[in-house]
Amino acid sequence: MVSRIEVGYRERLRGLLGELGVAQPDQEAEVLMAGARKRAADEGLALEEALARAYEGLRDQARRLNGTTL
């Protein structure tokens, strides 16, 4: 069963990827979700923390590229 937190971060990631003009935001969001799961397992983080870091990293990258405050 997927938690509400995972559902929420998946939607946030998709939205940000869409705003960035990524061709397949759904697929890329899944890649980021899988990376966060792996990072959580590898580093002993809570999944929520790993998801937050994935989102924040993407958001910061978008800010640098666009010069905006997403």
C-alpha positions as CSV (number, residue, x, y, z in Angstrom):
1,M,0.0,0.0,0.0
2,V,1.3,3.4,-0.9
3,S,1.2,6.1,1.8
4,R,-0.5,9.4,1.5
5,I,2.9,11.0,1.8
6,E,4.2,9.1,-1.2
7,V,1.1,10.1,-3.2
8,G,1.6,13.7,-2.3
9,Y,5.3,13.8,-3.2
10,R,4.6,12.0,-6.5
11,E,2.1,14.7,-7.4
12,R,4.4,17.5,-6.3
13,L,7.3,16.0,-8.3
14,R,5.1,15.6,-11.4
15,G,3.8,19.2,-11.1
16,L,7.3,20.6,-10.8
17,L,8.6,18.4,-13.7
18,G,5.7,19.5,-15.8
19,E,6.5,23.2,-15.1
20,L,10.0,22.5,-16.1
21,G,8.8,21.2,-19.5
22,V,10.0,17.6,-19.0
23,A,8.6,15.5,-21.8
24,Q,7.4,12.6,-19.5
25,P,6.8,14.0,-16.0
26,D,5.0,10.9,-14.8
27,Q,7.8,8.6,-15.8
28,E,10.5,11.0,-14.4
29,A,8.6,11.4,-11.1
30,E,8.6,7.6,-10.7
31,V,12.4,7.6,-11.3
32,L,12.8,10.2,-8.6
33,M,10.5,8.2,-6.2
34,A,12.5,5.1,-6.8
35,G,15.7,7.0,-6.1
36,A,14.3,8.3,-2.9
37,R,13.3,4.8,-1.8
38,K,16.8,3.6,-2.5
39,R,18.4,6.5,-0.7
40,A,16.2,5.9,2.3
41,A,17.3,2.3,2.4
42,D,20.9,2.9,1.7
43,E,21.3,5.8,4.2
44,G,18.9,4.6,6.8
45,L,16.7,7.7,6.3
46,A,12.9,7.8,6.8
47,L,11.2,7.6,3.4
48,E,9.6,11.0,4.1
49,E,13.0,12.6,4.6
50,A,14.4,11.0,1.4
51,L,11.3,12.2,-0.6
52,A,11.6,15.7,0.9
53,R,15.3,15.8,-0.2
54,A,14.4,14.7,-3.7
55,Y,11.8,17.3,-4.1
56,E,13.9,20.1,-2.6
57,G,16.8,19.2,-4.8
58,L,14.6,19.3,-7.9
59,R,13.0,22.6,-6.8
60,D,16.4,24.2,-6.1
61,Q,17.6,23.0,-9.5
62,A,14.5,24.5,-11.1
63,R,15.1,27.8,-9.3
64,R,18.7,28.0,-10.6
65,L,17.6,27.2,-14.2
66,N,14.6,29.6,-14.2
67,G,15.6,32.2,-11.8
68,T,12.2,31.8,-10.2
69,T,10.7,31.1,-6.8
70,L,8.9,27.8,-7.4
